[in-house]
Amino acid sequence: MDEQQPELRWAPLPPAPKRTGRVWLIVGLSVAALAIVGVLLFFLLPRGDAPTPTGSPSPTPSTSATSTPTPTPTVTPTPTASPTPTRTPMLTPPPAVDPSPETFRDQVSGWLNTAPRGLDIISRVGDQDALPVVDSLQQDAQRLSDAQAPSSIDQKWRDGVSAYAKTLAQLRTAITSGSGVPGAVDAARTSVQNLRSLVGL
């Protein structure tokens, strides 16, 4: 006996499970990603303003460019220094002016009047204590040598001052050695008296 086989019939498939949870998860993640990007952009925007101050250094090169022309004016004054050599020859004529005998006598009288008093002190002391007085007289002799004498007595004045300076050097040597001081004092006194007579003192 043939068994009766069941009839095959198409039954409706069960509905697919709903995936709404996954959709909301994807939407939430995308929103969170957008929020993170927005926060990053917000914090990056203030740093984007920093280039605006960096634009301010651009004027500084322009100022440095203005500073570079300034050396060029400094080069131009150097030709103006050329007139100074013309002034130096103008300074040389005043020493060539011949002083009057009265003017010259007034100029040197103080040193010539001090010399006899200094020689008197040296003759009284006569030892090493007189050396500072000799030093002072030698300094005065240097000043007498530097003084511009009238042309009428210029050569005699130079010779007389040179002789006086030599007697002072000999006087210093005599005081240092401790012998011949009176003779050296007399020689210096004679030399300074010749100078005094030459200028009318």
N, CA, C and O atoms as a DFTB+ gen file, in Angstrom:
804 C
 N C O
     1  1       0.857      -1.171       0.000
     2  2       0.000       0.000       0.000
     3  2       0.891       1.218       0.000
     4  3       1.857       1.344       0.754
     5  1       0.532       2.046      -0.832
     6  2       1.303       3.306      -0.907
     7  2       0.863       4.223       0.211
     8  3      -0.313       4.498       0.448
     9  1       2.014       4.715       0.943
    10  2       1.685       5.690       1.997
    11  2       1.406       7.034       1.362
    12  3       2.011       7.403       0.355
    13  1       0.538       7.712       1.927
    14  2       0.158       9.034       1.412
    15  2       1.205      10.052       1.886
    16  3       1.374      10.281       3.083
    17  1       1.912      10.663       0.897
    18  2       2.942      11.668       1.232
    19  2       2.281      13.009       1.486
    20  3       1.293      13.377       0.851
    21  1       2.861      13.726       2.438
    22  2       2.245      15.035       2.745
    23  2       2.459      16.004       1.604
    24  3       3.455      15.933       0.884
    25  1       1.560      16.860       1.458
    26  2       1.647      17.874       0.422
    27  2       2.555      19.015       0.895
    28  3       2.495      19.464       2.040
    29  1       3.414      19.467      -0.062
    30  2       4.307      20.595       0.260
    31  2       3.617      21.893      -0.067
    32  3       3.128      22.088      -1.179
    33  1       3.580      22.773       0.898
    34  2       2.981      24.084       0.703
    35  2       3.969      25.178       1.164
    36  3       4.709      25.022       2.136
    37  1       3.938      26.269       0.425
    38  2       4.799      27.419       0.768
    39  2       4.206      28.168       1.945
    40  3       3.079      28.664       1.939
    41  1       5.068      28.208       2.963
    42  2       4.626      28.972       4.139
    43  2       5.346      30.319       4.161
    44  3       6.496      30.383       3.725
    45  1       4.742      31.372       4.638
    46  2       5.433      32.702       4.696
    47  2       6.647      32.650       5.624
    48  3       6.627      32.062       6.706
    49  1       7.707      33.305       5.131
    50  2       8.946      33.350       5.925
    51  2       8.750      34.245       7.146
    52  3       7.986      35.209       7.114
    53  1       9.449      33.906       8.206
    54  2       9.302      34.788       9.395
    55  2       9.957      36.168       9.122
    56  3      10.978      36.240       8.438
    57  1       9.394      37.205       9.631
    58  2       9.950      38.561       9.377
    59  2      11.372      38.698       9.924
    60  3      11.713      38.171      10.983
    61  1      12.190      39.435       9.151
    62  2      13.599      39.674       9.587
    63  2      13.627      40.550      10.842
    64  3      12.813      41.458      11.010
    65  1      14.562      40.257      11.687
    66  2      14.621      41.082      12.925
    67  2      14.943      42.545      12.597
    68  3      15.733      42.836      11.699
    69  1      14.330      43.430      13.323
    70  2      14.531      44.872      13.107
    71  2      15.941      45.298      13.585
    72  3      16.405      44.879      14.645
    73  1      16.604      46.146      12.767
    74  2      17.979      46.621      13.092
    75  2      17.991      48.102      13.481
    76  3      18.973      48.793      13.210
    77  1      16.986      48.573      14.073
    78  2      16.919      49.996      14.453
    79  2      17.994      50.358      15.484
    80  3      18.473      51.492      15.504
    81  1      18.368      49.413      16.328
    82  2      19.403      49.696      17.346
    83  2      20.741      50.022      16.707
    84  3      21.442      50.940      17.133
    85  1      21.089      49.246      15.664
    86  2      22.358      49.528      14.986
    87  2      22.338      50.884      14.295
    88  3      23.338      51.601      14.284
    89  1      21.210      51.221      13.730
    90  2      21.101      52.530      13.049
    91  2      21.323      53.658      14.027
    92  3      22.045      54.614      13.743
    93  1      20.686      53.536      15.196
    94  2      20.864      54.609      16.203
    95  2      22.309      54.659      16.705
    96  3      22.822      55.733      17.020
    97  1      22.959      53.505      16.780
    98  2      24.362      53.498      17.210
    99  2      25.250      54.216      16.193
   100  3      26.149      54.974      16.558
   101  1      24.978      53.960      14.909
   102  2      25.769      54.619      13.864
   103  2      25.524      56.124      13.880
   104  3      26.451      56.924      13.746
   105  1      24.242      56.494      14.048
   106  2      23.920      57.930      14.098
   107  2      24.588      58.590      15.296
   108  3      25.104      59.702      15.181
   109  1      24.584      57.923      16.436
   110  2      25.205      58.495      17.646
   111  2      26.702      58.676      17.483
   112  3      27.273      59.686      17.893
   113  1      27.339      57.654      16.864
   114  2      28.782      57.760      16.660
   115  2      29.129      58.883      15.697
   116  3      30.109      59.601      15.898
   117  1      28.326      59.034      14.649
   118  2      28.610      60.120      13.693
   119  2      28.418      61.482      14.344
   120  3      29.190      62.407      14.093
   121  1      27.391      61.609      15.180
   122  2      27.184      62.890      15.884
   123  2      28.341      63.179      16.826
   124  3      28.813      64.313      16.917
   125  1      28.805      62.119      17.542
   126  2      29.950      62.325      18.446
   127  2      31.192      62.723      17.674
   128  3      31.967      63.565      18.127
   129  1      31.387      62.110      16.490
   130  2      32.560      62.469      15.680
   131  2      32.478      63.913      15.215
   132  3      33.474      64.637      15.237
   133  1      31.265      64.338      14.787
   134  2      31.091      65.737      14.388
   135  2      31.334      66.680      15.553
   136  3      31.914      67.750      15.366
   137  1      30.902      66.306      16.757
   138  2      31.126      67.157      17.932
   139  2      32.617      67.284      18.231
   140  3      33.097      68.367      18.567
   141  1      33.349      66.175      18.106
   142  2      34.800      66.230      18.355
   143  2      35.486      67.119      17.336
   144  3      36.362      67.914      17.676
   145  1      35.075      66.974      16.065
   146  2      35.661      67.830      15.024
   147  2      35.356      69.290      15.298
   148  3      36.219      70.149      15.119
   149  1      34.121      69.583      15.735
   150  2      33.765      70.980      16.046
   151  2      34.593      71.533      17.190
   152  3      35.033      72.682      17.146
   153  1      34.810      70.703      18.236
   154  2      35.625      71.165      19.373
   155  2      37.051      71.432      18.932
   156  3      37.656      72.430      19.324
   157  1      37.591      70.528      18.106
   158  2      38.965      70.735      17.628
   159  2      39.078      72.007      16.794
   160  3      40.028      72.775      16.945
   161  1      38.114      72.220      15.926
   162  2      38.130      73.447      15.129
   163  2      38.010      74.684      16.012
   164  3      38.638      75.710      15.748
   165  1      37.195      74.578      17.065
   166  2      37.030      75.719      17.972
   167  2      38.351      76.084      18.649
   168  3      38.679      77.262      18.794
   169  1      39.109      75.056      19.062
   170  2      40.384      75.338      19.717
   171  2      41.477      75.714      18.725
   172  3      42.443      76.384      19.091
   173  1      41.334      75.298      17.506
   174  2      42.329      75.661      16.505
   175  2      42.108      77.062      15.938
   176  3      43.042      77.678      15.425
   177  1      40.890      77.562      16.029
   178  2      40.628      78.904      15.492
   179  2      41.427      80.001      16.195
   180  3      41.948      80.868      15.492
   181  1      41.569      80.036      17.545
   182  2      42.414      81.082      18.169
   183  2      43.859      81.000      17.701
   184  3      44.510      82.032      17.543
   185  1      44.379      79.788      17.474
   186  2      45.738      79.674      16.968
   187  2      45.832      80.173      15.535
   188  3      46.890      80.618      15.090
   189  1      44.746      80.098      14.836
   190  2      44.724      80.637      13.489
   191  2      44.829      82.156      13.495
   192  3      45.256      82.742      12.500
   193  1      44.437      82.826      14.627
   194  2      44.584      84.284      14.715
   195  2      46.017      84.694      14.921
   196  3      46.361      85.847      14.662
   197  1      46.894      83.770      15.391
   198  2      48.294      84.114      15.644
   199  2      49.013      84.629      14.414
   200  3      49.873      85.499      14.554
   201  1      48.713      84.144      13.206
   202  2      49.407      84.696      12.034
   203  2      49.175      86.175      11.842
   204  3      50.004      86.854      11.237
   205  1      48.014      86.717      12.365
   206  2      47.799      88.147      12.166
   207  2      48.853      88.993      12.849
   208  3      49.303      89.971      12.252
   209  1      49.300      88.661      14.132
   210  2      50.446      89.426      14.660
   211  2      51.722      89.179      13.888
   212  3      52.592      90.045      13.811
   213  1      51.833      87.938      13.291
   214  2      53.051      87.692      12.537
   215  2      53.143      88.589      11.325
   216  3      54.227      88.791      10.779
   217  1      52.020      89.126      10.900
   218  2      52.073      90.089       9.813
   219  2      52.743      91.381      10.232
   220  3      53.264      92.106       9.384
   221  1      52.742      91.699      11.574
   222  2      53.378      92.931      12.042
   223  2      54.880      92.932      11.881
   224  3      55.445      94.000      11.650
   225  1      55.592      91.763      11.992
   226  2      57.034      91.819      11.727
   227  2      57.384      92.254      10.337
   228  3      58.504      92.699      10.089
   229  1      56.411      92.131       9.384
   230  2      56.734      92.568       8.033
   231  2      57.108      94.039       7.968
   232  3      57.946      94.400       7.143
   233  1      56.506      94.951       8.832
   234  2      57.024      96.325       8.815
   235  2      58.459      96.426       9.270
   236  3      59.192      97.297       8.802
   237  1      58.896      95.524      10.207
   238  2      60.271      95.649      10.691
   239  2      61.301      95.483       9.605
   240  3      62.311      96.187       9.632
   241  1      61.106      94.576       8.628
   242  2      62.059      94.606       7.517
   243  2      62.042      95.926       6.790
   244  3      63.072      96.393       6.303
   245  1      60.830      96.549       6.714
   246  2      60.787      97.838       6.031
   247  2      61.571      98.885       6.797
   248  3      62.220      99.748       6.206
   249  1      61.502      98.799       8.191
   250  2      62.306      99.733       8.960
   251  2      63.783      99.461       8.792
   252  3      64.592     100.386       8.721
   253  1      64.146      98.129       8.724
   254  2      65.550      97.824       8.481
   255  2      65.981      98.328       7.125
   256  3      67.131      98.721       6.927
   257  1      65.026      98.314       6.174
   258  2      65.365      98.863       4.867
   259  2      65.602     100.359       4.967
   260  3      66.451     100.908       4.265
   261  1      64.835     101.032       5.858
   262  2      65.077     102.457       6.031
   263  2      66.384     102.717       6.753
   264  3      67.031     103.741       6.537
   265  1      66.785     101.746       7.647
   266  2      68.055     101.945       8.333
   267  2      69.240     101.787       7.399
   268  3      70.284     102.401       7.617
   269  1      69.096     100.968       6.356
   270  2      70.212     100.802       5.428
   271  2      70.537     102.074       4.669
   272  3      71.715     102.303       4.391
   273  1      69.557     102.936       4.306
   274  2      69.970     104.194       3.674
   275  2      70.723     105.121       4.608
   276  3      71.498     105.961       4.149
   277  1      70.505     104.983       5.945
   278  2      71.160     105.919       6.860
   279  2      72.676     105.884       6.784
   280  3      73.289     106.939       6.946
   281  1      73.350     104.715       6.542
   282  2      74.804     104.778       6.373
   283  2      75.238     105.649       5.217
   284  3      76.332     106.214       5.250
   285  1      74.386     105.777       4.166
   286  2      74.800     106.595       3.031
   287  2      74.973     108.060       3.407
   288  3      75.909     108.686       2.909
   289  1      74.092     108.675       4.293
   290  2      74.416     110.037       4.713
   291  2      75.706     110.120       5.495
   292  3      76.412     111.125       5.407
   293  1      76.048     109.051       6.289
   294  2      77.290     109.105       7.049
   295  2      78.505     109.110       6.138
   296  3      79.567     109.607       6.513
   297  1      78.348     108.551       4.927
   298  2      79.463     108.568       3.980
   299  2      79.664     109.980       3.438
   300  3      80.794     110.386       3.166
   301  1      78.567     110.734       3.280
   302  2      78.692     112.084       2.721
   303  2      79.419     113.059       3.647
   304  3      80.139     113.920       3.142
   305  1      79.267     112.971       5.033
   306  2      80.026     113.915       5.858
   307  2      81.529     113.768       5.744
   308  3      82.255     114.726       6.014
   309  1      82.034     112.575       5.345
   310  2      83.478     112.409       5.269
   311  2      84.138     113.386       4.309
   312  3      85.237     113.855       4.603
   313  1      83.514     113.724       3.153
   314  2      84.128     114.786       2.351
   315  2      84.132     116.123       3.061
   316  3      85.006     116.953       2.810
   317  1      83.139     116.354       3.973
   318  2      83.110     117.635       4.666
   319  2      84.271     117.769       5.641
   320  3      84.611     118.876       6.058
   321  1      84.901     116.606       6.016
   322  2      86.057     116.680       6.906
   323  2      87.270     117.293       6.204
   324  3      88.242     117.654       6.868
   325  1      87.231     117.419       4.866
   326  2      88.345     118.006       4.132
   327  2      88.622     119.459       4.498
   328  3      89.779     119.876       4.434
   329  1      87.585     120.281       4.893
   330  2      87.932     121.646       5.290
   331  2      88.818     121.723       6.526
   332  3      89.522     122.717       6.704
   333  1      88.806     120.691       7.399
   334  2      89.621     120.775       8.606
   335  2      91.110     120.912       8.317
   336  3      91.781     121.653       9.036
   337  1      91.678     120.233       7.294
   338  2      93.083     120.507       6.996
   339  2      93.328     121.961       6.628
   340  3      94.413     122.489       6.872
   341  1      92.316     122.619       6.036
   342  2      92.517     124.035       5.710
   343  2      92.559     124.883       6.974
   344  3      93.176     125.948       6.980
   345  1      91.897     124.417       8.068
   346  2      91.940     125.165       9.316
   347  2      93.281     124.994      10.032
   348  3      93.766     125.924      10.675
   349  1      93.880     123.802       9.920
   350  2      95.153     123.594      10.612
   351  2      96.257     124.529      10.114
   352  3      97.030     125.023      10.935
   353  1      96.368     124.797       8.801
   354  2      97.339     125.815       8.406
   355  2      97.003     127.186       8.974
   356  3      97.896     128.004       9.193
   357  1      95.703     127.446       9.217
   358  2      95.334     128.749       9.778
   359  2      95.764     128.865      11.236
   360  3      95.935     129.969      11.751
   361  1      95.941     127.696      11.913
   362  2      96.403     127.732      13.297
   363  2      97.904     127.998      13.380
   364  3      98.377     128.490      14.405
   365  1      98.657     127.689      12.341
   366  2     100.105     127.898      12.395
   367  2     100.519     129.370      12.353
   368  3     101.524     129.706      12.979
   369  1      99.808     130.282      11.654
   370  2     100.256     131.670      11.684
   371  2     100.248     132.326      13.058
   372  3     101.155     133.111      13.333
   373  1      99.257     132.051      13.970
   374  2      99.314     132.752      15.253
   375  2     100.610     132.575      16.024
   376  3     101.077     133.552      16.610
   377  1     101.245     131.362      16.068
   378  2     102.539     131.296      16.750
   379  2     103.607     132.150      16.080
   380  3     104.567     132.568      16.728
   381  1     103.446     132.412      14.784
   382  2     104.447     133.222      14.093
   383  2     104.327     134.702      14.428
   384  3     105.203     135.491      14.070
   385  1     103.251     135.089      15.113
   386  2     103.090     136.492      15.492
   387  2     104.191     136.865      16.467
   388  3     104.429     136.161      17.449
   389  1     104.859     137.972      16.193
   390  2     105.988     138.410      17.021
   391  2     105.458     139.170      18.229
   392  3     104.879     140.244      18.064
   393  1     105.642     138.636      19.456
   394  2     105.139     139.363      20.625
   395  2     106.008     140.582      20.919
   396  3     107.195     140.618      20.595
   397  1     105.398     141.551      21.527
   398  2     106.167     142.736      21.919
   399  2     107.061     142.394      23.106
   400  3     106.745     141.474      23.860
   401  1     108.188     143.123      23.296
   402  2     109.059     142.844      24.454
   403  2     108.333     142.966      25.785
   404  3     108.608     142.210      26.716
   405  1     107.401     143.920      25.881
   406  2     106.663     144.087      27.134
   407  2     105.768     142.877      27.415
   408  3     105.694     142.382      28.540
   409  1     105.090     142.418      26.356
   410  2     104.219     141.250      26.526
   411  2     105.034     140.023      26.918
   412  3     104.626     139.247      27.782
   413  1     106.182     139.855      26.279
   414  2     107.016     138.692      26.587
   415  2     107.580     138.790      28.002
   416  3     107.652     137.789      28.715
   417  1     107.977     139.982      28.403
   418  2     108.516     140.156      29.753
   419  2     107.458     139.812      30.796
   420  3     107.759     139.161      31.796
   421  1     106.211     140.251      30.563
   422  2     105.140     139.919      31.509
   423  2     104.881     138.415      31.554
   424  3     104.504     137.873      32.593
   425  1     105.085     137.751      30.425
   426  2     104.831     136.318      30.363
   427  2     105.849     135.520      31.162
   428  3     105.484     134.556      31.835
   429  1     107.122     135.904      31.100
   430  2     108.190     135.100      31.711
   431  2     108.686     135.657      33.039
   432  3     109.519     135.033      33.696
   433  1     108.186     136.824      33.444
   434  2     108.735     137.452      34.658
   435  2     108.487     136.609      35.899
   436  3     109.335     136.562      36.790
   437  1     107.329     135.936      35.975
   438  2     107.040     135.133      37.162
   439  2     108.051     134.011      37.353
   440  3     108.505     133.776      38.473
   441  1     108.411     133.310      36.270
   442  2     109.376     132.213      36.377
   443  2     110.785     132.741      36.642
   444  3     111.548     132.133      37.391
   445  1     111.131     133.887      36.019
   446  2     112.474     134.443      36.226
   447  2     112.633     135.044      37.611
   448  3     113.744     135.073      38.138
   449  1     111.556     135.524      38.214
   450  2     111.639     136.064      39.573
   451  2     111.663     134.961      40.620
   452  3     112.192     135.149      41.715
   453  1     111.088     133.809      40.282
   454  2     111.096     132.691      41.230
   455  2     112.462     132.024      41.284
   456  3     112.839     131.484      42.324
   457  1     113.210     132.050      40.190
   458  2     114.485     131.333      40.123
   459  2     115.489     131.796      41.167
   460  3     116.064     130.940      41.839
   461  1     115.750     133.119      41.359
   462  2     116.736     133.516      42.380
   463  2     116.335     133.075      43.784
   464  3     117.189     132.672      44.574
   465  1     115.044     133.148      44.101
   466  2     114.606     132.717      45.437
   467  2     114.810     131.218      45.614
   468  3     115.205     130.761      46.687
   469  1     114.538     130.458      44.560
   470  2     114.771     129.024      44.648
   471  2     116.238     128.685      44.817
   472  3     116.578     127.773      45.571
   473  1     117.121     129.409      44.124
   474  2     118.559     129.166      44.265
   475  2     119.050     129.558      45.660
   476  3     119.969     128.935      46.192
   477  1     118.437     130.592      46.255
   478  2     118.805     130.950      47.635
   479  2     118.452     129.816      48.593
   480  3     119.231     129.491      49.490
   481  1     117.281     129.216      48.404
   482  2     116.882     128.097      49.272
   483  2     117.841     126.928      49.099
   484  3     118.223     126.287      50.078
   485  1     118.237     126.645      47.852
   486  2     119.145     125.521      47.604
   487  2     120.499     125.778      48.250
   488  3     121.094     124.860      48.815
   489  1     120.996     127.015      48.177
   490  2     122.300     127.317      48.781
   491  2     122.251     127.194      50.291
   492  3     123.262     126.860      50.908
   493  1     121.114     127.450      50.899
   494  2     121.005     127.326      52.360
   495  2     120.872     125.864      52.772
   496  3     121.472     125.444      53.761
   497  1     120.094     125.088      52.026
   498  2     119.884     123.683      52.398
   499  2     121.092     122.859      51.983
   500  3     121.745     122.237      52.822
   501  1     121.389     122.854      50.691
   502  2     122.597     122.229      50.185
   503  2     122.647     120.723      50.207
   504  3     123.689     120.159      49.871
   505  1     121.575     120.029      50.586
   506  2     121.613     118.565      50.611
   507  2     120.440     118.004      49.805
   508  3     119.852     118.706      48.982
   509  1     120.105     116.725      50.049
   510  2     119.073     116.059      49.274
   511  2     117.702     116.731      49.400
   512  3     116.851     116.569      48.525
   513  1     117.485     117.483      50.481
   514  2     116.201     118.157      50.659
   515  2     115.986     119.255      49.622
   516  3     114.858     119.705      49.419
   517  1     117.056     119.687      48.967
   518  2     116.935     120.742      47.965
   519  2     116.522     120.205      46.594
   520  3     116.228     120.989      45.691
   521  1     116.496     118.884      46.425
   522  2     116.161     118.315      45.118
   523  2     114.761     118.705      44.629
   524  3     114.613     118.986      43.440
   525  1     113.709     118.740      45.491
   526  2     112.400     119.190      44.993
   527  2     112.426     120.619      44.456
   528  3     111.708     120.944      43.511
   529  1     113.260     121.477      45.065
   530  2     113.364     122.853      44.575
   531  2     114.009     122.860      43.193
   532  3     113.595     123.616      42.315
   533  1     115.025     122.017      43.002
   534  2     115.675     121.921      41.687
   535  2     114.680     121.417      40.644
   536  3     114.658     121.909      39.516
   537  1     113.857     120.436      41.021
   538  2     112.841     119.924      40.097
   539  2     111.882     121.029      39.665
   540  3     111.513     121.126      38.494
   541  1     111.481     121.865      40.634
   542  2     110.571     122.968      40.310
   543  2     111.230     123.967      39.364
   544  3     110.591     124.458      38.433
   545  1     112.522     124.273      39.604
   546  2     113.228     125.207      38.724
   547  2     113.401     124.621      37.318
   548  3     113.339     125.352      36.330
   549  1     113.615     123.319      37.228
   550  2     113.741     122.695      35.906
   551  2     112.411     122.724      35.149
   552  3     112.402     122.877      33.927
   553  1     111.304     122.580      35.849
   554  2     110.002     122.697      35.196
   555  2     109.781     124.122      34.688
   556  3     109.252     124.323      33.594
   557  1     110.190     125.112      35.491
   558  2     110.080     126.507      35.037
   559  2     110.982     126.757      33.831
   560  3     110.609     127.509      32.930
   561  1     112.159     126.141      33.802
   562  2     113.064     126.308      32.667
   563  2     112.438     125.733      31.395
   564  3     112.630     126.274      30.305
   565  1     111.689     124.635      31.536
   566  2     110.990     124.075      30.376
   567  2     109.918     125.035      29.876
   568  3     109.722     125.184      28.670
   569  1     109.229     125.683      30.805
   570  2     108.218     126.666      30.403
   571  2     108.874     127.867      29.727
   572  3     108.327     128.405      28.765
   573  1     110.043     128.295      30.218
   574  2     110.767     129.393      29.570
   575  2     111.185     129.002      28.158
   576  3     111.186     129.840      27.256
   577  1     111.537     127.743      27.963
   578  2     111.930     127.278      26.632
   579  2     110.743     127.253      25.670
   580  3     110.905     127.496      24.474
   581  1     109.548     126.959      26.194
   582  2     108.358     126.905      25.348
   583  2     107.810     128.285      25.010
   584  3     107.026     128.418      24.070
   585  1     108.205     129.310      25.753
   586  2     107.679     130.657      25.510
   587  2     108.207     131.205      24.188
   588  3     109.369     130.995      23.840
   589  1     107.337     131.917      23.447
   590  2     107.699     132.508      22.162
   591  2     108.315     133.874      22.402
   592  3     107.621     134.809      22.801
   593  1     109.610     133.995      22.162
   594  2     110.332     135.249      22.387
   595  2     110.204     136.160      21.171
   596  3     109.980     135.666      20.065
   597  1     110.338     137.469      21.342
   598  2     110.356     138.372      20.188
   599  2     111.504     138.012      19.242
   600  3     112.545     137.511      19.669
   601  1     111.297     138.272      17.973
   602  2     112.313     137.904      16.983
   603  2     113.634     138.620      17.225
   604  3     114.687     138.112      16.842
   605  1     113.596     139.798      17.857
   606  2     114.831     140.557      18.085
   607  2     115.757     139.870      19.072
   608  3     116.972     140.056      19.004
   609  1     115.209     139.077      19.994
   610  2     116.040     138.409      21.009
   611  2     115.841     136.898      20.983
   612  3     116.263     136.202      21.906
   613  1     115.197     136.382      19.927
   614  2     114.817     134.969      19.924
   615  2     116.032     134.048      20.071
   616  3     116.022     133.143      20.906
   617  1     117.067     134.268      19.277
   618  2     118.230     133.381      19.324
   619  2     118.947     133.484      20.659
   620  3     119.326     132.468      21.242
   621  1     119.139     134.718      21.152
   622  2     119.795     134.888      22.456
   623  2     118.978     134.243      23.573
   624  3     119.524     133.670      24.517
   625  1     117.659     134.350      23.441
   626  2     116.801     133.749      24.458
   627  2     116.938     132.224      24.459
   628  3     117.047     131.609      25.520
   629  1     116.934     131.616      23.271
   630  2     117.081     130.163      23.190
   631  2     118.420     129.712      23.773
   632  3     118.482     128.742      24.527
   633  1     119.470     130.412      23.422
   634  2     120.793     130.050      23.944
   635  2     120.848     130.220      25.458
   636  3     121.390     129.375      26.170
   637  1     120.275     131.334      25.943
   638  2     120.302     131.587      27.384
   639  2     119.515     130.553      28.173
   640  3     119.967     130.095      29.222
   641  1     118.317     130.176      27.664
   642  2     117.503     129.169      28.359
   643  2     118.200     127.816      28.337
   644  3     118.153     127.083      29.325
   645  1     118.854     127.469      27.215
   646  2     119.579     126.208      27.145
   647  2     120.726     126.170      28.153
   648  3     120.948     125.151      28.807
   649  1     121.469     127.305      28.282
   650  2     122.567     127.365      29.249
   651  2     122.038     127.260      30.675
   652  3     122.650     126.601      31.516
   653  1     120.904     127.906      30.953
   654  2     120.304     127.854      32.286
   655  2     119.863     126.429      32.629
   656  3     120.055     125.977      33.758
   657  1     119.270     125.715      31.657
   658  2     118.844     124.342      31.894
   659  2     120.042     123.436      32.183
   660  3     119.949     122.539      33.020
   661  1     121.170     123.664      31.495
   662  2     122.365     122.857      31.750
   663  2     122.907     123.107      33.153
   664  3     123.334     122.167      33.825
   665  1     122.896     124.379      33.613
   666  2     123.395     124.660      34.965
   667  2     122.501     124.013      36.024
   668  3     122.988     123.585      37.071
   669  1     121.198     123.942      35.754
   670  2     120.308     123.275      36.709
   671  2     120.569     121.775      36.760
   672  3     120.496     121.166      37.827
   673  1     120.877     121.170      35.597
   674  2     121.215     119.748      35.580
   675  2     122.513     119.500      36.343
   676  3     122.629     118.511      37.066
   677  1     123.480     120.385      36.186
   678  2     124.746     120.258      36.925
   679  2     124.515     120.459      38.423
   680  3     125.142     119.800      39.253
   681  1     123.602     121.381      38.757
   682  2     123.294     121.607      40.169
   683  2     122.661     120.364      40.788
   684  3     122.976     120.015      41.926
   685  1     121.795     119.708      40.071
   686  2     121.173     118.486      40.586
   687  2     122.228     117.405      40.804
   688  3     122.206     116.705      41.816
   689  1     123.152     117.271      39.853
   690  2     124.220     116.286      39.999
   691  2     125.082     116.603      41.210
   692  3     125.479     115.694      41.939
   693  1     125.379     117.886      41.437
   694  2     126.202     118.292      42.587
   695  2     125.511     117.969      43.900
   696  3     126.146     117.505      44.848
   697  1     124.189     118.221      43.954
   698  2     123.461     117.921      45.192
   699  2     123.426     116.418      45.435
   700  3     123.576     115.973      46.573
   701  1     123.229     115.625      44.376
   702  2     123.172     114.169      44.530
   703  2     124.512     113.611      44.991
   704  3     124.565     112.723      45.842
   705  1     125.595     114.139      44.422
   706  2     126.928     113.651      44.803
   707  2     127.411     114.260      46.111
   708  3     128.305     113.709      46.753
   709  1     126.830     115.400      46.520
   710  2     127.222     116.040      47.785
   711  2     128.480     116.874      47.691
   712  3     129.111     117.143      48.713
   713  1     128.872     117.298      46.481
   714  2     130.079     118.124      46.341
   715  2     129.872     119.148      45.229
   716  3     129.196     118.867      44.240
   717  1     130.451     120.330      45.392
   718  2     130.392     121.371      44.371
   719  2     129.069     122.082      44.281
   720  3     128.756     122.675      43.249
   721  1     128.264     122.035      45.365
   722  2     126.945     122.669      45.323
   723  2     127.063     124.198      45.220
   724  3     126.366     124.786      44.393
   725  1     127.906     124.870      46.013
   726  2     127.963     126.339      45.912
   727  2     128.345     126.821      44.514
   728  3     127.743     127.770      44.011
   729  1     129.337     126.185      43.872
   730  2     129.730     126.601      42.532
   731  2     128.608     126.386      41.517
   732  3     128.408     127.214      40.629
   733  1     127.871     125.271      41.645
   734  2     126.751     125.006      40.739
   735  2     125.627     126.011      40.938
   736  3     124.969     126.416      39.980
   737  1     125.407     126.417      42.206
   738  2     124.376     127.431      42.475
   739  2     124.772     128.760      41.843
   740  3     123.932     129.436      41.249
   741  1     126.060     129.148      41.967
   742  2     126.520     130.414      41.386
   743  2     126.381     130.394      39.858
   744  3     125.994     131.400      39.264
   745  1     126.695     129.254      39.213
   746  2     126.567     129.159      37.764
   747  2     125.109     129.297      37.333
   748  3     124.820     129.977      36.349
   749  1     124.184     128.659      38.060
   750  2     122.766     128.773      37.732
   751  2     122.264     130.188      37.973
   752  3     121.433     130.697      37.220
   753  1     122.775     130.827      39.033
   754  2     122.350     132.207      39.317
   755  2     122.807     133.144      38.199
   756  3     122.063     134.040      37.800
   757  1     124.031     132.942      37.692
   758  2     124.532     133.777      36.602
   759  2     123.698     133.581      35.328
   760  3     123.388     134.546      34.630
   761  1     123.347     132.347      35.038
   762  2     122.567     132.065      33.831
   763  2     121.182     132.694      33.900
   764  3     120.713     133.266      32.916
   765  1     120.524     132.594      35.047
   766  2     119.186     133.161      35.140
   767  2     119.236     134.680      35.148
   768  3     118.310     135.337      34.673
   769  1     120.329     135.248      35.694
   770  2     120.451     136.708      35.670
   771  2     120.634     137.220      34.246
   772  3     120.144     138.295      33.899
   773  1     121.341     136.447      33.422
   774  2     121.479     136.828      32.005
   775  2     120.125     136.857      31.310
   776  3     119.860     137.742      30.497
   777  1     119.273     135.899      31.627
   778  2     117.935     135.896      31.039
   779  2     117.105     137.081      31.553
   780  3     116.370     137.700      30.784
   781  1     117.217     137.386      32.802
   782  2     116.478     138.524      33.356
   783  2     116.933     139.824      32.690
   784  3     116.112     140.681      32.362
   785  1     118.230     139.963      32.494
   786  2     118.724     141.178      31.852
   787  2     118.266     141.239      30.394
   788  3     118.007     142.322      29.870
   789  1     118.167     140.094      29.747
   790  2     117.780     140.061      28.339
   791  2     116.362     140.580      28.124
   792  3     116.076     141.205      27.103
   793  1     115.471     140.322      29.088
   794  2     114.081     140.782      28.952
   795  2     113.837     142.089      29.681
   796  3     112.718     142.599      29.648
   797  1     114.862     142.659      30.350
   798  2     114.705     143.953      31.019
   799  2     114.197     143.873      32.436
   800  3     113.504     144.783      32.889
   801  1     114.524     142.800      33.158
   802  2     114.121     142.698      34.563
   803  2     115.271     143.086      35.482
   804  3     115.120     143.062      36.704
